[in-house]
Amino acid sequence: MGGVKEVTAHKMILAFGSDVFKREFYGSMKSVDEIEIKDANQEVFQVMVECIYNKEQQWEDFDLSFLASLYHLAEKYMIDNLRSEIIHSISNYIITKENVLDVAVLAEAYAHHQPLSETLFDAAKGFFMKKREHERFESIQELLFTKENEKHSLAVFKVMERLRCKNCKQSMCLTGSGITSSNFVPGAKVRPCAKIGNSSIRKLGYVIDDENFCGITASGDGDKRGTLKPDYYVYNCS
């Protein structure tokens, strides 16, 4: 089995780059020359040290798991500029149907590092958002909702939450679709269809009965009656 691996560096430089190293090396009466690292492998720790030495990195040479582990170290040692560089570099990664679930699972695994987790989830979301509506739904069904992925249900759920339209609250956005009692979303923005002219209703309020609802005008009047038919009002999610 592999023995102990070492990363060598100047104590003063590490202390200058990180207050945590400063406390570890110089914070006690007895000077410390070695620090044992248990939560990262040698390769990841070496890159962190290189960053402290201002060595330029080719971020595309590292996979996302490596960067996530590096982010953990950057946060542990309070190296803010390294954290920022890692977050920025993730946006340059190409997400494919082969790795999109892995990205979501990695995001959930690092949920305790919120900025990193959110960036990874957004990357997974971006893969689906680049597709057209019908293609997006097919991809979601094919890549996320499978028997094998049940063990990753929390990661899948969080991706789906990000895919929901902020207006109609659906993964498959309803913009342009007619308002009905079955798809009614209180507070959602809508627009009138041509057949009813210039109705002032711009948001949904609540359902009155099977044929009527209370809407909200652009000026904020929340007591405007509207007809609950799909050819009268449609969702305006854009």
Secondary structure as GFF3:
##gff-version 3
##sequence-region A 1 238
A	DSSP	alpha_helix	11	17	.	.	.	ID=ss1
A	DSSP	alpha_helix	19	26	.	.	.	ID=ss2
A	DSSP	alpha_helix	42	52	.	.	.	ID=ss3
A	DSSP	three_ten_helix	59	61	.	.	.	ID=ss4
A	DSSP	alpha_helix	64	76	.	.	.	ID=ss5
A	DSSP	alpha_helix	80	90	.	.	.	ID=ss6
A	DSSP	alpha_helix	100	109	.	.	.	ID=ss7
A	DSSP	alpha_helix	114	129	.	.	.	ID=ss8
A	DSSP	alpha_helix	133	143	.	.	.	ID=ss9
A	DSSP	three_ten_helix	147	152	.	.	.	ID=ss10
A	DSSP	alpha_helix	153	163	.	.	.	ID=ss11
A	DSSP	beta_strand	190	192	.	.	.	ID=ss12
A	DSSP	three_ten_helix	194	196	.	.	.	ID=ss13
A	DSSP	beta_strand	201	209	.	.	.	ID=ss14
A	DSSP	beta_strand	212	217	.	.	.	ID=ss15
A	DSSP	beta_strand	224	227	.	.	.	ID=ss16
A	DSSP	beta_strand	233	235	.	.	.	ID=ss17
###
